[in-house]
Amino acid sequence: MLERQKLTLPNGTKKLLLHSCCAPCSGEVMEALIASDIDFTIFFYNPNIHPKTEYDLRKHENIVFAEKHGIPFIDADYDKENWFARAKGLENEPERGARCTMCFDMRFDCTALHAHENGFDVFCSSLGISRWKNMTQINNAGLRSANKFPNLIYWTYNWRKGGGSGRMIDISKREKFYQQEYCGCAYSWRDTNNWRVENGRERIVIGEKYYSDET
């Protein structure tokens, strides 16, 4: 595994707000920031995650891991009704399509607003470390949100590079994180289950699968 490099925030910024989607994605990001002595706070705003049981599992693991490292954790409003209202008409969009763009915009707008109102000069997200996500789509959403506020920067750092993707899995196994099996929203849950049934596999059982040395 490649040695983790020392990171510095862009443009001389000092205080980072990290939008986190879950513990498996944010574990490597958090440890990289800690190793680089970067001052950061976690912002958990993910109204897309459905159902509530899945949302609570992902949030709880993120809180536990943050507390383990003494990192401040901001638990934002679930706000699922707002998310479903914005998703109306986009229910059958494919993964990485227009519904995902809406979702990233919504979550990053809220993150950027909190950053602006609470003295953070830069924000980023753990979303981009996942190989299932379109990094350009995520970064464009982050840049759009940052541009709504003066002197706010969205950090487009590629968390996958330098061995980041591998360390993400290693940390998830070490910590035995909950291993979610779909992106998070009701429609990705639906589509993943449909694919499983079509391919002779069992439907997703929420709360059943965890990372271990055997996975």
Rosetta constraint file for C-alpha pairs under 8 A:
AtomPair CA 1 CA 163 HARMONIC 6.20 0.50
AtomPair CA 1 CA 166 HARMONIC 7.43 0.50
AtomPair CA 1 CA 167 HARMONIC 7.66 0.50
AtomPair CA 2 CA 162 HARMONIC 6.11 0.50
AtomPair CA 2 CA 163 HARMONIC 5.31 0.50
AtomPair CA 3 CA 162 HARMONIC 7.47 0.50
AtomPair CA 3 CA 163 HARMONIC 7.54 0.50
AtomPair CA 4 CA 32 HARMONIC 7.01 0.50
AtomPair CA 4 CA 162 HARMONIC 6.76 0.50
AtomPair CA 4 CA 163 HARMONIC 7.38 0.50
AtomPair CA 4 CA 164 HARMONIC 7.80 0.50
AtomPair CA 5 CA 162 HARMONIC 7.57 0.50
AtomPair CA 6 CA 32 HARMONIC 7.85 0.50
AtomPair CA 6 CA 35 HARMONIC 7.19 0.50
AtomPair CA 6 CA 36 HARMONIC 5.18 0.50
AtomPair CA 7 CA 32 HARMONIC 7.64 0.50
AtomPair CA 7 CA 33 HARMONIC 7.20 0.50
AtomPair CA 7 CA 36 HARMONIC 5.47 0.50
AtomPair CA 8 CA 36 HARMONIC 7.23 0.50
AtomPair CA 8 CA 38 HARMONIC 7.49 0.50
AtomPair CA 9 CA 13 HARMONIC 5.74 0.50
AtomPair CA 9 CA 14 HARMONIC 6.84 0.50
AtomPair CA 9 CA 38 HARMONIC 7.76 0.50
AtomPair CA 9 CA 155 HARMONIC 7.74 0.50
AtomPair CA 10 CA 155 HARMONIC 6.87 0.50
AtomPair CA 13 CA 121 HARMONIC 6.12 0.50
AtomPair CA 13 CA 122 HARMONIC 6.60 0.50
AtomPair CA 14 CA 38 HARMONIC 7.59 0.50
AtomPair CA 14 CA 39 HARMONIC 6.89 0.50
AtomPair CA 14 CA 121 HARMONIC 7.10 0.50
AtomPair CA 14 CA 122 HARMONIC 7.87 0.50
AtomPair CA 15 CA 38 HARMONIC 7.56 0.50
AtomPair CA 15 CA 39 HARMONIC 5.44 0.50
AtomPair CA 15 CA 40 HARMONIC 5.92 0.50
AtomPair CA 15 CA 119 HARMONIC 7.76 0.50
AtomPair CA 15 CA 120 HARMONIC 5.26 0.50
AtomPair CA 15 CA 121 HARMONIC 6.03 0.50
AtomPair CA 15 CA 122 HARMONIC 6.53 0.50
AtomPair CA 16 CA 38 HARMONIC 7.64 0.50
AtomPair CA 16 CA 39 HARMONIC 6.26 0.50
AtomPair CA 16 CA 40 HARMONIC 4.55 0.50
AtomPair CA 16 CA 41 HARMONIC 6.53 0.50
AtomPair CA 16 CA 120 HARMONIC 5.89 0.50
AtomPair CA 16 CA 121 HARMONIC 6.74 0.50
AtomPair CA 16 CA 122 HARMONIC 5.11 0.50
AtomPair CA 16 CA 123 HARMONIC 5.30 0.50
AtomPair CA 16 CA 124 HARMONIC 7.57 0.50
AtomPair CA 17 CA 40 HARMONIC 5.65 0.50
AtomPair CA 17 CA 41 HARMONIC 5.12 0.50
AtomPair CA 17 CA 42 HARMONIC 6.05 0.50
AtomPair CA 17 CA 43 HARMONIC 6.55 0.50
AtomPair CA 17 CA 111 HARMONIC 7.79 0.50
AtomPair CA 17 CA 115 HARMONIC 6.47 0.50
AtomPair CA 17 CA 120 HARMONIC 6.31 0.50
AtomPair CA 17 CA 122 HARMONIC 6.46 0.50
AtomPair CA 17 CA 123 HARMONIC 4.56 0.50
AtomPair CA 17 CA 124 HARMONIC 6.61 0.50
AtomPair CA 18 CA 40 HARMONIC 6.70 0.50
AtomPair CA 18 CA 41 HARMONIC 5.98 0.50
AtomPair CA 18 CA 42 HARMONIC 4.81 0.50
AtomPair CA 18 CA 43 HARMONIC 5.77 0.50
AtomPair CA 18 CA 123 HARMONIC 5.70 0.50
AtomPair CA 18 CA 124 HARMONIC 5.20 0.50
AtomPair CA 18 CA 125 HARMONIC 5.45 0.50
AtomPair CA 18 CA 126 HARMONIC 7.27 0.50
AtomPair CA 19 CA 42 HARMONIC 5.99 0.50
AtomPair CA 19 CA 43 HARMONIC 4.74 0.50
AtomPair CA 19 CA 44 HARMONIC 5.99 0.50
AtomPair CA 19 CA 45 HARMONIC 7.23 0.50
AtomPair CA 19 CA 108 HARMONIC 7.78 0.50
AtomPair CA 19 CA 111 HARMONIC 6.68 0.50
AtomPair CA 19 CA 123 HARMONIC 7.30 0.50
AtomPair CA 19 CA 124 HARMONIC 6.06 0.50
AtomPair CA 19 CA 125 HARMONIC 4.45 0.50
AtomPair CA 19 CA 126 HARMONIC 6.43 0.50
AtomPair CA 20 CA 25 HARMONIC 7.66 0.50
AtomPair CA 20 CA 26 HARMONIC 5.95 0.50
AtomPair CA 20 CA 42 HARMONIC 6.36 0.50
AtomPair CA 20 CA 43 HARMONIC 6.07 0.50
AtomPair CA 20 CA 44 HARMONIC 5.39 0.50
AtomPair CA 20 CA 45 HARMONIC 7.52 0.50
AtomPair CA 20 CA 125 HARMONIC 5.88 0.50
AtomPair CA 20 CA 126 HARMONIC 5.33 0.50
AtomPair CA 20 CA 127 HARMONIC 7.11 0.50
AtomPair CA 21 CA 25 HARMONIC 6.95 0.50
AtomPair CA 21 CA 26 HARMONIC 7.16 0.50
AtomPair CA 21 CA 44 HARMONIC 6.61 0.50
AtomPair CA 21 CA 45 HARMONIC 7.52 0.50
AtomPair CA 21 CA 46 HARMONIC 6.49 0.50
AtomPair CA 21 CA 58 HARMONIC 7.84 0.50
AtomPair CA 21 CA 125 HARMONIC 7.88 0.50
AtomPair CA 21 CA 126 HARMONIC 6.53 0.50
AtomPair CA 21 CA 127 HARMONIC 6.35 0.50
AtomPair CA 22 CA 26 HARMONIC 6.12 0.50
AtomPair CA 22 CA 58 HARMONIC 5.32 0.50
AtomPair CA 22 CA 59 HARMONIC 6.51 0.50
AtomPair CA 22 CA 61 HARMONIC 7.47 0.50
AtomPair CA 22 CA 62 HARMONIC 5.82 0.50
AtomPair CA 23 CA 27 HARMONIC 5.48 0.50
AtomPair CA 23 CA 58 HARMONIC 6.78 0.50
AtomPair CA 23 CA 59 HARMONIC 7.81 0.50
AtomPair CA 23 CA 61 HARMONIC 5.88 0.50
AtomPair CA 23 CA 62 HARMONIC 4.53 0.50
AtomPair CA 23 CA 65 HARMONIC 7.12 0.50
AtomPair CA 23 CA 172 HARMONIC 7.87 0.50
AtomPair CA 23 CA 177 HARMONIC 6.97 0.50
AtomPair CA 24 CA 28 HARMONIC 7.84 0.50
AtomPair CA 24 CA 168 HARMONIC 6.61 0.50
AtomPair CA 24 CA 169 HARMONIC 7.43 0.50
AtomPair CA 24 CA 171 HARMONIC 7.60 0.50
AtomPair CA 24 CA 172 HARMONIC 5.41 0.50
AtomPair CA 24 CA 177 HARMONIC 6.40 0.50
AtomPair CA 24 CA 178 HARMONIC 7.75 0.50
AtomPair CA 24 CA 179 HARMONIC 7.58 0.50
AtomPair CA 25 CA 29 HARMONIC 7.44 0.50
AtomPair CA 25 CA 126 HARMONIC 5.72 0.50
AtomPair CA 25 CA 127 HARMONIC 6.69 0.50
AtomPair CA 25 CA 129 HARMONIC 6.35 0.50
AtomPair CA 25 CA 130 HARMONIC 6.61 0.50
AtomPair CA 25 CA 168 HARMONIC 6.62 0.50
AtomPair CA 26 CA 30 HARMONIC 5.85 0.50
AtomPair CA 26 CA 62 HARMONIC 7.99 0.50
AtomPair CA 26 CA 126 HARMONIC 5.11 0.50
AtomPair CA 26 CA 127 HARMONIC 7.93 0.50
AtomPair CA 26 CA 168 HARMONIC 7.94 0.50
AtomPair CA 27 CA 31 HARMONIC 6.25 0.50
AtomPair CA 27 CA 65 HARMONIC 7.80 0.50
AtomPair CA 27 CA 168 HARMONIC 6.36 0.50
AtomPair CA 27 CA 171 HARMONIC 6.52 0.50
AtomPair CA 27 CA 172 HARMONIC 7.25 0.50
AtomPair CA 28 CA 32 HARMONIC 5.99 0.50
AtomPair CA 28 CA 164 HARMONIC 6.66 0.50
AtomPair CA 28 CA 167 HARMONIC 6.21 0.50
AtomPair CA 28 CA 168 HARMONIC 4.93 0.50
AtomPair CA 28 CA 171 HARMONIC 6.83 0.50
AtomPair CA 29 CA 33 HARMONIC 6.22 0.50
AtomPair CA 29 CA 126 HARMONIC 6.50 0.50
AtomPair CA 29 CA 159 HARMONIC 6.84 0.50
AtomPair CA 30 CA 34 HARMONIC 6.12 0.50
AtomPair CA 31 CA 35 HARMONIC 6.01 0.50
AtomPair CA 32 CA 36 HARMONIC 6.25 0.50
AtomPair CA 33 CA 37 HARMONIC 6.30 0.50
AtomPair CA 33 CA 38 HARMONIC 5.34 0.50
AtomPair CA 33 CA 39 HARMONIC 7.86 0.50
AtomPair CA 33 CA 40 HARMONIC 7.68 0.50
AtomPair CA 34 CA 38 HARMONIC 6.07 0.50
AtomPair CA 34 CA 39 HARMONIC 7.99 0.50
AtomPair CA 40 CA 71 HARMONIC 7.41 0.50
AtomPair CA 40 CA 72 HARMONIC 7.76 0.50
AtomPair CA 41 CA 71 HARMONIC 6.26 0.50
AtomPair CA 41 CA 72 HARMONIC 5.06 0.50
AtomPair CA 41 CA 73 HARMONIC 6.06 0.50
AtomPair CA 41 CA 74 HARMONIC 7.46 0.50
AtomPair CA 42 CA 66 HARMONIC 7.96 0.50
AtomPair CA 42 CA 71 HARMONIC 7.26 0.50
AtomPair CA 42 CA 72 HARMONIC 6.20 0.50
AtomPair CA 42 CA 73 HARMONIC 4.77 0.50
AtomPair CA 42 CA 74 HARMONIC 5.96 0.50
AtomPair CA 43 CA 73 HARMONIC 6.21 0.50
AtomPair CA 43 CA 74 HARMONIC 4.85 0.50
AtomPair CA 43 CA 75 HARMONIC 6.52 0.50
AtomPair CA 43 CA 76 HARMONIC 7.02 0.50
AtomPair CA 43 CA 111 HARMONIC 7.00 0.50
AtomPair CA 44 CA 59 HARMONIC 7.47 0.50
AtomPair CA 44 CA 73 HARMONIC 7.45 0.50
AtomPair CA 44 CA 74 HARMONIC 6.05 0.50
AtomPair CA 44 CA 75 HARMONIC 5.27 0.50
AtomPair CA 44 CA 76 HARMONIC 5.74 0.50
AtomPair CA 45 CA 75 HARMONIC 6.96 0.50
AtomPair CA 45 CA 76 HARMONIC 5.10 0.50
AtomPair CA 45 CA 77 HARMONIC 6.66 0.50
AtomPair CA 45 CA 78 HARMONIC 6.85 0.50
AtomPair CA 45 CA 107 HARMONIC 6.27 0.50
AtomPair CA 45 CA 110 HARMONIC 7.67 0.50
AtomPair CA 45 CA 111 HARMONIC 7.51 0.50
AtomPair CA 46 CA 78 HARMONIC 6.63 0.50
AtomPair CA 46 CA 107 HARMONIC 6.55 0.50
AtomPair CA 47 CA 77 HARMONIC 7.63 0.50
AtomPair CA 47 CA 78 HARMONIC 4.82 0.50
AtomPair CA 47 CA 79 HARMONIC 5.35 0.50
AtomPair CA 47 CA 80 HARMONIC 4.75 0.50
AtomPair CA 47 CA 83 HARMONIC 6.12 0.50
AtomPair CA 47 CA 107 HARMONIC 7.91 0.50
AtomPair CA 48 CA 80 HARMONIC 6.48 0.50
AtomPair CA 48 CA 83 HARMONIC 6.17 0.50
AtomPair CA 48 CA 84 HARMONIC 7.88 0.50
AtomPair CA 48 CA 103 HARMONIC 7.08 0.50
AtomPair CA 48 CA 184 HARMONIC 6.43 0.50
AtomPair CA 48 CA 185 HARMONIC 4.96 0.50
AtomPair CA 48 CA 186 HARMONIC 7.72 0.50
AtomPair CA 49 CA 54 HARMONIC 6.88 0.50
AtomPair CA 49 CA 55 HARMONIC 5.33 0.50
AtomPair CA 49 CA 184 HARMONIC 4.48 0.50
AtomPair CA 49 CA 185 HARMONIC 4.77 0.50
AtomPair CA 49 CA 186 HARMONIC 7.28 0.50
AtomPair CA 50 CA 54 HARMONIC 6.11 0.50
AtomPair CA 50 CA 55 HARMONIC 6.14 0.50
AtomPair CA 50 CA 184 HARMONIC 6.06 0.50
AtomPair CA 50 CA 185 HARMONIC 5.14 0.50
AtomPair CA 50 CA 186 HARMONIC 5.32 0.50
AtomPair CA 50 CA 189 HARMONIC 7.99 0.50
AtomPair CA 51 CA 55 HARMONIC 6.43 0.50
AtomPair CA 51 CA 185 HARMONIC 7.91 0.50
AtomPair CA 51 CA 186 HARMONIC 7.06 0.50
AtomPair CA 52 CA 56 HARMONIC 6.01 0.50
AtomPair CA 53 CA 57 HARMONIC 6.31 0.50
AtomPair CA 53 CA 206 HARMONIC 7.63 0.50
AtomPair CA 54 CA 58 HARMONIC 6.33 0.50
AtomPair CA 54 CA 184 HARMONIC 7.98 0.50
AtomPair CA 54 CA 206 HARMONIC 6.47 0.50
AtomPair CA 54 CA 207 HARMONIC 7.26 0.50
AtomPair CA 55 CA 59 HARMONIC 6.12 0.50
AtomPair CA 56 CA 60 HARMONIC 5.87 0.50
AtomPair CA 57 CA 61 HARMONIC 6.35 0.50
AtomPair CA 57 CA 178 HARMONIC 7.50 0.50
AtomPair CA 57 CA 207 HARMONIC 7.31 0.50
AtomPair CA 58 CA 62 HARMONIC 6.37 0.50
AtomPair CA 58 CA 178 HARMONIC 7.34 0.50
AtomPair CA 59 CA 63 HARMONIC 6.21 0.50
AtomPair CA 60 CA 64 HARMONIC 6.20 0.50
AtomPair CA 61 CA 65 HARMONIC 6.22 0.50
AtomPair CA 61 CA 177 HARMONIC 7.01 0.50
AtomPair CA 61 CA 178 HARMONIC 7.48 0.50
AtomPair CA 62 CA 66 HARMONIC 6.12 0.50
AtomPair CA 63 CA 67 HARMONIC 6.08 0.50
AtomPair CA 63 CA 73 HARMONIC 6.74 0.50
AtomPair CA 64 CA 68 HARMONIC 6.17 0.50
AtomPair CA 65 CA 69 HARMONIC 6.62 0.50
AtomPair CA 66 CA 70 HARMONIC 6.00 0.50
AtomPair CA 66 CA 71 HARMONIC 4.99 0.50
AtomPair CA 66 CA 72 HARMONIC 6.97 0.50
AtomPair CA 66 CA 73 HARMONIC 6.74 0.50
AtomPair CA 67 CA 71 HARMONIC 6.02 0.50
AtomPair CA 67 CA 72 HARMONIC 7.58 0.50
AtomPair CA 79 CA 83 HARMONIC 6.70 0.50
AtomPair CA 80 CA 84 HARMONIC 6.24 0.50
AtomPair CA 81 CA 85 HARMONIC 6.17 0.50
AtomPair CA 82 CA 86 HARMONIC 6.30 0.50
AtomPair CA 83 CA 87 HARMONIC 6.19 0.50
AtomPair CA 83 CA 103 HARMONIC 7.59 0.50
AtomPair CA 83 CA 106 HARMONIC 7.91 0.50
AtomPair CA 84 CA 88 HARMONIC 6.32 0.50
AtomPair CA 86 CA 102 HARMONIC 7.42 0.50
AtomPair CA 87 CA 91 HARMONIC 6.41 0.50
AtomPair CA 87 CA 99 HARMONIC 6.35 0.50
AtomPair CA 87 CA 102 HARMONIC 7.47 0.50
AtomPair CA 90 CA 98 HARMONIC 7.07 0.50
AtomPair CA 90 CA 99 HARMONIC 5.49 0.50
AtomPair CA 91 CA 99 HARMONIC 7.44 0.50
AtomPair CA 91 CA 187 HARMONIC 6.45 0.50
AtomPair CA 92 CA 187 HARMONIC 7.59 0.50
AtomPair CA 93 CA 97 HARMONIC 5.82 0.50
AtomPair CA 93 CA 98 HARMONIC 6.44 0.50
AtomPair CA 93 CA 99 HARMONIC 6.05 0.50
AtomPair CA 94 CA 98 HARMONIC 7.90 0.50
AtomPair CA 94 CA 99 HARMONIC 7.80 0.50
AtomPair CA 95 CA 99 HARMONIC 7.79 0.50
AtomPair CA 95 CA 100 HARMONIC 6.76 0.50
AtomPair CA 95 CA 188 HARMONIC 7.33 0.50
AtomPair CA 96 CA 100 HARMONIC 5.48 0.50
AtomPair CA 96 CA 101 HARMONIC 7.33 0.50
AtomPair CA 96 CA 133 HARMONIC 6.95 0.50
AtomPair CA 96 CA 134 HARMONIC 6.58 0.50
AtomPair CA 96 CA 137 HARMONIC 7.86 0.50
AtomPair CA 97 CA 101 HARMONIC 6.58 0.50
AtomPair CA 98 CA 102 HARMONIC 6.26 0.50
AtomPair CA 99 CA 103 HARMONIC 6.19 0.50
AtomPair CA 100 CA 104 HARMONIC 6.13 0.50
AtomPair CA 101 CA 105 HARMONIC 6.10 0.50
AtomPair CA 101 CA 137 HARMONIC 6.85 0.50
AtomPair CA 101 CA 138 HARMONIC 7.67 0.50
AtomPair CA 101 CA 141 HARMONIC 7.06 0.50
AtomPair CA 102 CA 106 HARMONIC 6.13 0.50
AtomPair CA 103 CA 107 HARMONIC 6.29 0.50
AtomPair CA 104 CA 108 HARMONIC 5.92 0.50
AtomPair CA 104 CA 138 HARMONIC 6.57 0.50
AtomPair CA 104 CA 141 HARMONIC 6.05 0.50
AtomPair CA 104 CA 142 HARMONIC 7.74 0.50
AtomPair CA 105 CA 109 HARMONIC 5.83 0.50
AtomPair CA 105 CA 141 HARMONIC 5.32 0.50
AtomPair CA 105 CA 142 HARMONIC 7.28 0.50
AtomPair CA 105 CA 144 HARMONIC 7.81 0.50
AtomPair CA 105 CA 145 HARMONIC 6.94 0.50
AtomPair CA 106 CA 110 HARMONIC 6.46 0.50
AtomPair CA 107 CA 111 HARMONIC 6.28 0.50
AtomPair CA 108 CA 112 HARMONIC 5.85 0.50
AtomPair CA 108 CA 141 HARMONIC 7.02 0.50
AtomPair CA 108 CA 142 HARMONIC 5.91 0.50
AtomPair CA 108 CA 145 HARMONIC 5.94 0.50
AtomPair CA 109 CA 113 HARMONIC 6.13 0.50
AtomPair CA 109 CA 145 HARMONIC 5.02 0.50
AtomPair CA 109 CA 146 HARMONIC 7.80 0.50
AtomPair CA 110 CA 114 HARMONIC 6.31 0.50
AtomPair CA 111 CA 115 HARMONIC 6.16 0.50
AtomPair CA 111 CA 123 HARMONIC 7.66 0.50
AtomPair CA 112 CA 116 HARMONIC 6.07 0.50
AtomPair CA 112 CA 123 HARMONIC 7.10 0.50
AtomPair CA 112 CA 145 HARMONIC 6.08 0.50
AtomPair CA 112 CA 146 HARMONIC 5.95 0.50
AtomPair CA 112 CA 149 HARMONIC 7.70 0.50
AtomPair CA 112 CA 152 HARMONIC 7.80 0.50
AtomPair CA 113 CA 117 HARMONIC 6.15 0.50
AtomPair CA 113 CA 149 HARMONIC 7.81 0.50
AtomPair CA 114 CA 118 HARMONIC 5.95 0.50
AtomPair CA 115 CA 119 HARMONIC 6.14 0.50
AtomPair CA 115 CA 120 HARMONIC 4.64 0.50
AtomPair CA 115 CA 121 HARMONIC 6.83 0.50
AtomPair CA 115 CA 122 HARMONIC 7.38 0.50
AtomPair CA 115 CA 123 HARMONIC 7.10 0.50
AtomPair CA 115 CA 152 HARMONIC 7.95 0.50
AtomPair CA 116 CA 120 HARMONIC 6.19 0.50
AtomPair CA 116 CA 121 HARMONIC 7.19 0.50
AtomPair CA 116 CA 149 HARMONIC 6.77 0.50
AtomPair CA 116 CA 152 HARMONIC 6.95 0.50
AtomPair CA 120 CA 152 HARMONIC 7.84 0.50
AtomPair CA 121 CA 151 HARMONIC 6.86 0.50
AtomPair CA 121 CA 152 HARMONIC 5.14 0.50
AtomPair CA 121 CA 153 HARMONIC 6.34 0.50
AtomPair CA 122 CA 152 HARMONIC 5.70 0.50
AtomPair CA 122 CA 153 HARMONIC 4.59 0.50
AtomPair CA 122 CA 154 HARMONIC 5.72 0.50
AtomPair CA 122 CA 155 HARMONIC 6.66 0.50
AtomPair CA 123 CA 152 HARMONIC 7.92 0.50
AtomPair CA 123 CA 153 HARMONIC 6.48 0.50
AtomPair CA 123 CA 154 HARMONIC 5.15 0.50
AtomPair CA 123 CA 155 HARMONIC 6.10 0.50
AtomPair CA 124 CA 142 HARMONIC 7.39 0.50
AtomPair CA 124 CA 154 HARMONIC 5.67 0.50
AtomPair CA 124 CA 155 HARMONIC 5.18 0.50
AtomPair CA 124 CA 156 HARMONIC 7.01 0.50
AtomPair CA 126 CA 159 HARMONIC 7.83 0.50
AtomPair CA 127 CA 133 HARMONIC 7.32 0.50
AtomPair CA 127 CA 138 HARMONIC 7.49 0.50
AtomPair CA 128 CA 133 HARMONIC 6.32 0.50
AtomPair CA 128 CA 134 HARMONIC 7.35 0.50
AtomPair CA 128 CA 135 HARMONIC 5.34 0.50
AtomPair CA 128 CA 138 HARMONIC 6.60 0.50
AtomPair CA 128 CA 158 HARMONIC 7.18 0.50
AtomPair CA 128 CA 159 HARMONIC 6.85 0.50
AtomPair CA 128 CA 160 HARMONIC 7.70 0.50
AtomPair CA 129 CA 133 HARMONIC 7.86 0.50
AtomPair CA 129 CA 158 HARMONIC 7.23 0.50
AtomPair CA 129 CA 159 HARMONIC 5.19 0.50
AtomPair CA 129 CA 160 HARMONIC 5.14 0.50
AtomPair CA 129 CA 164 HARMONIC 7.65 0.50
AtomPair CA 129 CA 165 HARMONIC 6.61 0.50
AtomPair CA 130 CA 160 HARMONIC 7.68 0.50
AtomPair CA 130 CA 165 HARMONIC 7.59 0.50
AtomPair CA 133 CA 138 HARMONIC 7.78 0.50
AtomPair CA 134 CA 138 HARMONIC 6.42 0.50
AtomPair CA 135 CA 139 HARMONIC 6.04 0.50
AtomPair CA 136 CA 140 HARMONIC 5.99 0.50
AtomPair CA 137 CA 141 HARMONIC 6.37 0.50
AtomPair CA 138 CA 142 HARMONIC 6.29 0.50
AtomPair CA 139 CA 143 HARMONIC 6.10 0.50
AtomPair CA 139 CA 154 HARMONIC 7.98 0.50
AtomPair CA 139 CA 156 HARMONIC 5.93 0.50
AtomPair CA 140 CA 144 HARMONIC 6.16 0.50
AtomPair CA 141 CA 145 HARMONIC 6.31 0.50
AtomPair CA 142 CA 146 HARMONIC 6.17 0.50
AtomPair CA 142 CA 154 HARMONIC 5.75 0.50
AtomPair CA 143 CA 147 HARMONIC 6.10 0.50
AtomPair CA 143 CA 153 HARMONIC 7.59 0.50
AtomPair CA 143 CA 154 HARMONIC 5.61 0.50
AtomPair CA 144 CA 148 HARMONIC 6.89 0.50
AtomPair CA 145 CA 149 HARMONIC 7.74 0.50
AtomPair CA 146 CA 152 HARMONIC 5.47 0.50
AtomPair CA 146 CA 153 HARMONIC 5.67 0.50
AtomPair CA 146 CA 154 HARMONIC 5.70 0.50
AtomPair CA 147 CA 152 HARMONIC 7.07 0.50
AtomPair CA 147 CA 153 HARMONIC 7.76 0.50
AtomPair CA 159 CA 164 HARMONIC 5.72 0.50
AtomPair CA 159 CA 165 HARMONIC 7.37 0.50
AtomPair CA 160 CA 164 HARMONIC 4.57 0.50
AtomPair CA 160 CA 165 HARMONIC 4.74 0.50
AtomPair CA 161 CA 165 HARMONIC 7.02 0.50
AtomPair CA 163 CA 167 HARMONIC 6.24 0.50
AtomPair CA 164 CA 168 HARMONIC 6.07 0.50
AtomPair CA 165 CA 169 HARMONIC 6.76 0.50
AtomPair CA 166 CA 170 HARMONIC 6.31 0.50
AtomPair CA 167 CA 171 HARMONIC 5.93 0.50
AtomPair CA 168 CA 172 HARMONIC 6.23 0.50
AtomPair CA 169 CA 173 HARMONIC 6.20 0.50
AtomPair CA 170 CA 174 HARMONIC 6.09 0.50
AtomPair CA 171 CA 175 HARMONIC 6.00 0.50
AtomPair CA 172 CA 176 HARMONIC 5.63 0.50
AtomPair CA 172 CA 177 HARMONIC 5.21 0.50
AtomPair CA 172 CA 211 HARMONIC 6.01 0.50
AtomPair CA 172 CA 212 HARMONIC 7.75 0.50
AtomPair CA 173 CA 177 HARMONIC 6.74 0.50
AtomPair CA 173 CA 211 HARMONIC 4.83 0.50
AtomPair CA 173 CA 212 HARMONIC 4.61 0.50
AtomPair CA 173 CA 213 HARMONIC 5.88 0.50
AtomPair CA 173 CA 215 HARMONIC 7.94 0.50
AtomPair CA 174 CA 212 HARMONIC 7.07 0.50
AtomPair CA 174 CA 213 HARMONIC 7.73 0.50
AtomPair CA 175 CA 211 HARMONIC 7.86 0.50
AtomPair CA 176 CA 210 HARMONIC 5.95 0.50
AtomPair CA 176 CA 211 HARMONIC 4.72 0.50
AtomPair CA 176 CA 212 HARMONIC 5.42 0.50
AtomPair CA 177 CA 210 HARMONIC 5.69 0.50
AtomPair CA 177 CA 211 HARMONIC 5.47 0.50
AtomPair CA 178 CA 207 HARMONIC 7.16 0.50
AtomPair CA 178 CA 209 HARMONIC 6.29 0.50
AtomPair CA 178 CA 210 HARMONIC 4.35 0.50
AtomPair CA 178 CA 211 HARMONIC 6.27 0.50
AtomPair CA 179 CA 209 HARMONIC 5.47 0.50
AtomPair CA 179 CA 210 HARMONIC 4.71 0.50
AtomPair CA 179 CA 211 HARMONIC 5.71 0.50
AtomPair CA 180 CA 206 HARMONIC 7.74 0.50
AtomPair CA 180 CA 207 HARMONIC 7.99 0.50
AtomPair CA 180 CA 209 HARMONIC 7.24 0.50
AtomPair CA 181 CA 204 HARMONIC 6.99 0.50
AtomPair CA 182 CA 188 HARMONIC 6.22 0.50
AtomPair CA 182 CA 189 HARMONIC 5.85 0.50
AtomPair CA 182 CA 192 HARMONIC 6.55 0.50
AtomPair CA 183 CA 188 HARMONIC 6.03 0.50
AtomPair CA 183 CA 189 HARMONIC 7.38 0.50
AtomPair CA 184 CA 188 HARMONIC 6.42 0.50
AtomPair CA 184 CA 189 HARMONIC 6.71 0.50
AtomPair CA 185 CA 189 HARMONIC 6.20 0.50
AtomPair CA 186 CA 190 HARMONIC 6.13 0.50
AtomPair CA 187 CA 191 HARMONIC 6.04 0.50
AtomPair CA 188 CA 192 HARMONIC 5.87 0.50
AtomPair CA 189 CA 193 HARMONIC 6.17 0.50
AtomPair CA 190 CA 194 HARMONIC 6.17 0.50
AtomPair CA 191 CA 195 HARMONIC 6.18 0.50
AtomPair CA 192 CA 196 HARMONIC 6.20 0.50
AtomPair CA 193 CA 197 HARMONIC 6.19 0.50
AtomPair CA 193 CA 203 HARMONIC 5.29 0.50
AtomPair CA 193 CA 204 HARMONIC 6.47 0.50
AtomPair CA 194 CA 198 HARMONIC 6.16 0.50
AtomPair CA 195 CA 199 HARMONIC 6.18 0.50
AtomPair CA 196 CA 200 HARMONIC 6.13 0.50
AtomPair CA 196 CA 201 HARMONIC 4.74 0.50
AtomPair CA 196 CA 202 HARMONIC 6.31 0.50
AtomPair CA 196 CA 203 HARMONIC 6.23 0.50
AtomPair CA 197 CA 201 HARMONIC 5.48 0.50
AtomPair CA 197 CA 202 HARMONIC 6.58 0.50
AtomPair CA 197 CA 203 HARMONIC 6.78 0.50
AtomPair CA 205 CA 209 HARMONIC 7.88 0.50
AtomPair CA 211 CA 215 HARMONIC 5.99 0.50
